[in-house]
């Protein structure tokens, strides 16, 4: 089979049934038998379209067959689905929070900063000036507060450690690439198990934040540059790369990857990415690559 559809539900709500899988199979051209990757959670269906025209509108037909059930889908070439490089955004992707918003809470500016963050992630305003504006509000805040934020406010997105551990166990390289800050990317990358991490540097005045960020800012272009750099360093084809993020500053990286996935993303990002995860956790990216639950690491 030249193509494969992978259906994935949230592991905390395993609602994928044989009936639902069969409904999707019935709308595919020349389908193979379905295969469970995890009972009730994820299934593969191989198929062989007779030509490019057979793929037109197939995503919509599958979603119609799903009838609004909370199931994510990945429609891919079967031969190139397994990836050897993962680049991931941090805030609202690998963790459930926006770190800058949490820091701003300690200076009474969380609502203002969150509003700017939301507009930047939707692509309504440019990322770099929005970052400078938000960081300026942190001037004078004790840098040690980062440890409190990490301990009390940051939660890892379910499935993240398993995603990274499994890809690394199968020879993949993993990088956390964030428009956030190295004071967070370092500890969070270590918690999850990434090979490397990149972020912006908050400048200090003694033991307090100066309210400035070191230039040049790691934003949309830098995320794309890191993907291209690692792809070249590892000698990989474009199809062997995977990127995931939720905001507008992730878009170039998502488009460049062999598989760019919008994770619980802003509408414009979800519409532009190759695939999207609206319901599942980060293990959806393993099922998308054809891993079965019993092959997960970590």
C-alpha positions, 0 to 999 in steps of 0.5 A: 500500500502506497499510503496510510491513514492513521486514526488516533484518539486521546489515550485518556478517552479511547473512543476509537471503535472497529465500527468507526475504523470501518467507516473510514476504511470504506471511504478509502480507495483500494483499502487494506485491512486495518491494523490496531496500533493500540486497541481503542486508541490508534489504528492504521489503514493502508490504501492505494490511490489510483492517481493523484486525483484519488487523494483530492478531498480525501481528508474531508471525506475521512472527517465526514466519516468520523462524524465529529468524533474526537479523533485525529488523523494523519494521511501520509505516504507509507514509505516515508512515515518514520522520522529521524529528527524531531524539532519541537516548540516548548510553550503550549506544546511540550509544556502546558503553559506560556513561561513568559506569562507565568513570569509576568504574573509575579509583576502583576502583568499576566493579563496584559502579557497573555493578551500580547502572547495570544495575538503573537501566536495567532500571527496578528502581530510580529513575534520579535517586537511582541517579545521585546514588549513583554520582556520589558515588563519583567525589569527588576524581577528577581531571576531566582523566581524561575525556579519557583515557576518551574517547580509550581507552575509548569506541567509537561504535556502528556506523552512528551517524554514517551515521544522523545524517548521512543524516537531516541531509542530508534536512532532519532535526534530530538531538539527543543527549539523555543521562542521562550527562554534558555532559563526554561528550555534547559531544565525542561529539555532535561526533564523530557529528555531532548538531545539539545535545546535552543531559546532566547536569553534574558539579560540580567542586571545582577540577580534581576532581569534587566527587561531586555532579551539578547539579540538576535531573537530566536523567532520564526526564521531561527526555528526554520534555520535550526531545522535546516542545520540539523537536517544537514548535520545529520545527513537526512532527507526532508521526509525524515524530519518531524516538527511540532508547534502551536503558534505562528512563529512555528509555521515556517518550521512546520512547513519545511519538515517532512511532517509538520504537526500543529498541536492544539494550535491556533486556527491559522496554524492548524490550517497551514500545517501538514497535520494537526492534533486537536484531541490526542496527546504527544504520543499521537506523533508516534502512532503517526509514524507507525509505532505500536503501543508495545514498542514505546520507550520510556 
